[in-house]
């Protein structure tokens, strides 16, 4: 059964056409990903499905009676002073109202002496109780406790939702959305702010969910594990592929190659026709023969009617990261008996680890285990810790934080770059063009840049400074898939030492050759990428079977 249908949908924002001609169908029970560059209109599609926005052209149809749960990428503030517990309990509004009716019937039954009335009340109660069981009404407390545990919300329950950080709000809203068990789950970047163990749980949850799931995400590992259909949004239109993200990449490349072969064949035909036209005209002129001019004219008319194919874009430009800084010694960073307390929390207790030259190291661990604090201590930040941290004297650190800010947020890209790296305007524009800041892009203001553009601008500066020890804190946050792939290629070519914090398993698997896991207040090293680490740690990171209760998986209405 078709659950979501869009037919020739177009949407403009001012003079900017975002969606031009979108046609798609999503069936009941499908798990669908919508992927595309930032600004390609993915969130606009979600808002049209919910009815928050309407298309300028075309139609959007939703299966009659289907309930919708929508996780926004950036949760909005709520009216009133609702606690986290209140927000979670809104997921059970219908159940709570039903429970009140059951309690009311119980009260009536206890007071009724008329046997006929009592029989009727008993029948009504039995019918409603059966419905209450189908709604998993008796499992509310258990389900709520599971979600609180899974999303690490226990310490937040009494706090005001509006005072939470962005990441905390996202986790609360995701838990509340899943608890509602809607027929249609719309999840806009659900993996942001989740640690890997919670991601693993969410993957299993969604693969067992019987409703329709539609996901916007840049987490390719997550998409590969969850989705069964991929809708690629590009240039205001969409293509649908019956498979996960990796399948879509391969299938699209195959189709592009076929298109390219058709394009080349047509180009040969066009060139042959043009050559024939030229010959016929030459023969007609030499022999003063109108027959040849007529044939030339016929060919010209055929050529004019020919629907020319566009040259399909194969591949993309490669970002060439040439770091030429001096090589460090063998030991780039040595940490011995490192202990750190932040506030009243002991994050590390006599932890030790080493990072060697040219290693590409990913630091992993649950949220709140001190990954960023460790990085700050390693860079010499003024943290009060015990133990010893030794940075190689020849190490020149380049650091990109999780939240990228500029000295002047209204500064132009060109000015921000030239402030960090002294050069002429022409030199700056030539360098910035290599990082996809073309033409008027250099006149964008820093506070208008996307997450990916901010990372690329910071990288452009660091490259000119010739760093040999690059440290990145969650570099793929809020970056579209295309920019992530550009960054991956660049970091694989990087000749220096790399240390990065990430929950992006696809990114980790592609880039890292060593992992450092924050575990039990220690720093545990594993040689290899994420796939090798996962095999080694399978028992410890595998979601526990007893947290997957039937009531959590199935929409209330089928």
PEVEN-V645193 format. One record per residue. N is the residue number from 1. RES is the residue in one small letter. PHI is phi in whole degrees, 0 to 359 (999 if undefined). NEAR is the number of other ideal C-beta (glycine too) atoms within 12 Angstrom. Layout:
n res phi near
N RES PHI NEAR
N RES PHI NEAR
This chain:
n res phi near
1 x 999 18
2 x 285 20
3 x 262 35
4 x 229 39
5 x 226 25
6 x 236 36
7 x 232 19
8 x 52 21
9 x 280 35
10 x 229 27
11 x 212 32
12 x 245 19
13 x 240 17
14 x 68 8
15 x 263 6
16 x 258 15
17 x 282 23
18 x 267 33
19 x 248 39
20 x 251 25
21 x 199 24
22 x 264 41
23 x 233 27
24 x 206 37
25 x 227 26
26 x 236 41
27 x 269 23
28 x 301 27
29 x 85 27
30 x 284 32
31 x 246 39
32 x 244 46
33 x 255 47
34 x 249 46
35 x 240 43
36 x 168 33
37 x 296 30
38 x 301 27
39 x 88 26
40 x 276 32
41 x 106 38
42 x 297 40
43 x 294 32
44 x 299 35
45 x 299 41
46 x 299 35
47 x 293 27
48 x 284 37
49 x 294 40
50 x 282 27
51 x 90 16
52 x 295 18
53 x 232 21
54 x 240 19
55 x 288 30
56 x 287 24
57 x 220 21
58 x 86 24
59 x 230 19
60 x 236 34
61 x 238 21
62 x 241 28
63 x 307 27
64 x 302 12
65 x 84 16
66 x 288 30
67 x 271 27
68 x 237 32
69 x 244 35
70 x 234 33
71 x 263 42
72 x 281 27
73 x 296 31
74 x 240 18
75 x 300 31
76 x 273 16
77 x 292 18
78 x 261 21
79 x 288 10
80 x 81 12
81 x 258 15
82 x 271 25
83 x 281 22
84 x 301 35
85 x 298 26
86 x 297 25
87 x 298 41
88 x 295 36
89 x 288 27
90 x 296 26
91 x 291 32
92 x 247 33
93 x 304 21
94 x 296 25
95 x 295 32
96 x 297 20
97 x 295 16
98 x 296 28
99 x 296 24
100 x 299 18
101 x 295 23
102 x 297 28
103 x 297 19
104 x 296 18
105 x 297 27
106 x 299 19
107 x 296 14
108 x 295 20
109 x 296 25
110 x 290 14
111 x 258 13
112 x 277 19
113 x 251 11
114 x 286 12
115 x 295 11
116 x 295 11
117 x 296 16
118 x 295 18
119 x 300 14
120 x 298 17
121 x 296 27
122 x 296 20
123 x 295 16
124 x 298 22
125 x 295 26
126 x 297 17
127 x 297 18
128 x 291 27
129 x 294 24
130 x 297 16
131 x 296 21
132 x 297 28
133 x 294 18
134 x 296 22
135 x 280 30
136 x 59 31
137 x 296 28
138 x 277 20
139 x 253 25
140 x 303 29
141 x 298 21
142 x 296 21
143 x 297 35
144 x 299 34
145 x 296 22
146 x 300 31
147 x 295 42
148 x 300 28
149 x 290 23
150 x 298 32
151 x 263 42
152 x 56 27
153 x 250 35
154 x 303 21
155 x 284 17
156 x 257 26
157 x 306 27
158 x 268 19
159 x 281 22
160 x 290 21
161 x 302 35
162 x 292 22
163 x 267 18
164 x 287 27
165 x 288 20
166 x 301 25
167 x 294 31
168 x 294 30
169 x 301 33
170 x 300 34
171 x 294 41
172 x 295 42
173 x 293 42
174 x 296 44
175 x 300 44
176 x 295 37
177 x 295 38
178 x 292 40
179 x 294 43
180 x 290 39
181 x 52 38
182 x 286 36
183 x 291 31
184 x 237 39
185 x 260 44
186 x 253 44
187 x 241 45
188 x 261 34
189 x 54 39
190 x 290 41
191 x 272 44
192 x 299 40
193 x 73 35
194 x 254 36
195 x 281 32
196 x 295 39
197 x 295 31
198 x 292 34
199 x 300 40
200 x 300 33
201 x 297 36
202 x 298 43
203 x 301 34
204 x 294 24
205 x 303 41
206 x 289 39
207 x 290 24
208 x 262 26
209 x 287 36
210 x 272 25
211 x 279 39
212 x 269 38
213 x 242 46
214 x 236 51
215 x 235 47
216 x 254 42
217 x 201 46
218 x 259 41
219 x 274 41
220 x 291 36
221 x 298 35
222 x 299 42
223 x 297 43
224 x 297 28
225 x 280 29
226 x 252 35
227 x 275 38
228 x 246 30
229 x 215 34
230 x 233 39
231 x 252 39
232 x 265 34
233 x 259 39
234 x 205 28
235 x 63 20
236 x 82 30
237 x 234 25
238 x 223 33
239 x 240 25
240 x 249 28
241 x 233 29
242 x 274 19
243 x 175 24
244 x 277 30
245 x 296 37
246 x 297 24
247 x 300 22
248 x 300 35
249 x 301 24
250 x 293 17
251 x 293 22
252 x 293 27
253 x 296 20
254 x 298 17
255 x 293 19
256 x 296 25
257 x 295 18
258 x 296 17
259 x 298 21
260 x 294 21
261 x 295 18
262 x 297 20
263 x 298 21
264 x 296 18
265 x 299 15
266 x 294 22
267 x 297 19
268 x 297 14
269 x 296 20
270 x 297 23
271 x 297 15
272 x 295 17
273 x 294 26
274 x 296 21
275 x 295 17
276 x 295 23
277 x 301 27
278 x 297 20
279 x 295 19
280 x 300 26
281 x 293 23
282 x 295 16
283 x 295 20
284 x 297 20
285 x 290 15
286 x 290 12
287 x 261 13
288 x 47 10
289 x 246 16
290 x 295 15
291 x 301 14
292 x 291 23
293 x 296 22
294 x 295 17
295 x 296 22
296 x 298 27
297 x 295 19
298 x 298 18
299 x 295 26
300 x 298 21
301 x 295 14
302 x 297 19
303 x 293 23
304 x 294 15
305 x 279 11
306 x 293 16
307 x 278 11
308 x 285 15
309 x 279 18
310 x 279 14
311 x 285 15
312 x 293 21
313 x 280 17
314 x 253 18
315 x 72 15
316 x 209 16
317 x 300 17
318 x 256 18
319 x 279 32
320 x 266 20
321 x 271 31
322 x 257 21
323 x 275 30
324 x 243 18
325 x 294 26
326 x 296 18
327 x 288 20
328 x 276 30
329 x 288 22
330 x 298 17
331 x 268 24
332 x 276 37
333 x 218 40
334 x 236 24
335 x 242 33
336 x 231 20
337 x 48 20
338 x 278 34
339 x 234 28
340 x 215 35
341 x 244 19
342 x 242 22
343 x 67 11
344 x 249 6
345 x 250 15
346 x 277 21
347 x 270 32
348 x 225 37
349 x 227 22
350 x 53 20
351 x 271 38
352 x 224 25
353 x 196 36
354 x 228 28
355 x 237 42
356 x 256 26
357 x 302 25
358 x 70 24
359 x 289 33
360 x 246 39
361 x 250 43
362 x 255 45
363 x 260 42
364 x 239 41
365 x 156 35
366 x 297 27
367 x 300 29
368 x 87 22
369 x 268 33
370 x 98 37
371 x 297 39
372 x 293 32
373 x 298 31
374 x 298 41
375 x 300 37
376 x 297 26
377 x 295 32
378 x 296 43
379 x 274 27
380 x 92 17
381 x 296 20
382 x 283 8
383 x 253 24
384 x 273 14
385 x 228 29
386 x 257 20
387 x 104 24
388 x 224 19
389 x 239 34
390 x 243 23
391 x 259 27
392 x 305 26
393 x 303 14
394 x 271 21
395 x 286 34
396 x 244 26
397 x 275 31
398 x 241 33
399 x 236 31
400 x 241 38
401 x 284 24
402 x 294 32
403 x 256 19
404 x 275 31
405 x 233 17
406 x 245 27
407 x 305 15
408 x 231 15
409 x 293 18
410 x 263 15
411 x 289 24
412 x 289 28
413 x 306 42
414 x 300 32
415 x 290 25
416 x 298 33
417 x 292 42
418 x 289 25
419 x 292 19
420 x 278 28
421 x 225 23
422 x 291 13
423 x 195 19
424 x 286 13
425 x 297 18
426 x 297 13
427 x 298 17
428 x 298 30
429 x 293 26
430 x 296 19
431 x 292 32
432 x 296 38
433 x 298 24
434 x 291 26
435 x 249 37
436 x 70 31
437 x 258 32
438 x 262 18
439 x 47 13
440 x 286 14
441 x 300 23
442 x 289 31
443 x 259 22
444 x 291 29
445 x 272 22
446 x 305 29
447 x 283 19
448 x 257 19
449 x 287 35
450 x 286 28
451 x 303 31
452 x 295 32
453 x 295 36
454 x 297 36
455 x 298 38
456 x 295 39
457 x 294 44
458 x 296 38
459 x 298 41
460 x 302 39
461 x 293 32
462 x 296 38
463 x 299 34
464 x 293 29
465 x 277 24
466 x 57 23
467 x 284 35
468 x 239 31
469 x 224 43
470 x 262 43
471 x 237 44
472 x 235 44
473 x 253 30
474 x 50 36
475 x 291 42
476 x 264 42
477 x 299 38
478 x 61 34
479 x 246 38
480 x 288 32
481 x 298 41
482 x 299 31
483 x 292 34
484 x 300 38
485 x 292 31
486 x 298 33
487 x 296 43
488 x 301 33
489 x 299 22
490 x 296 36
491 x 289 38
492 x 293 23
493 x 276 20
494 x 296 33
495 x 268 26
496 x 271 39
497 x 263 40
498 x 235 45
499 x 230 48
500 x 220 44
501 x 261 41
502 x 199 46
503 x 251 39
504 x 277 40
505 x 294 35
506 x 297 36
507 x 298 40
508 x 299 43
509 x 299 30
510 x 283 27
511 x 259 35
512 x 283 38
513 x 241 29
514 x 204 33
515 x 239 40
516 x 242 41
517 x 253 37
518 x 279 34
519 x 216 29
520 x 53 18
521 x 66 25
522 x 242 26
523 x 243 43
524 x 256 25
525 x 264 29
526 x 226 27
527 x 277 18
528 x 122 22
529 x 264 28
530 x 293 32
531 x 299 20
532 x 291 19
533 x 298 30
534 x 296 27
535 x 299 16
536 x 290 19
537 x 257 23
538 x 309 13
539 x 294 10
540 x 278 19
541 x 257 26
542 x 293 18
543 x 303 25
544 x 287 17
545 x 297 10
546 x 286 12
547 x 270 28
548 x 265 25
549 x 269 27
550 x 305 20
551 x 297 29
552 x 278 35
553 x 267 26
554 x 253 27
555 x 301 34
556 x 294 30
557 x 237 23
558 x 243 20
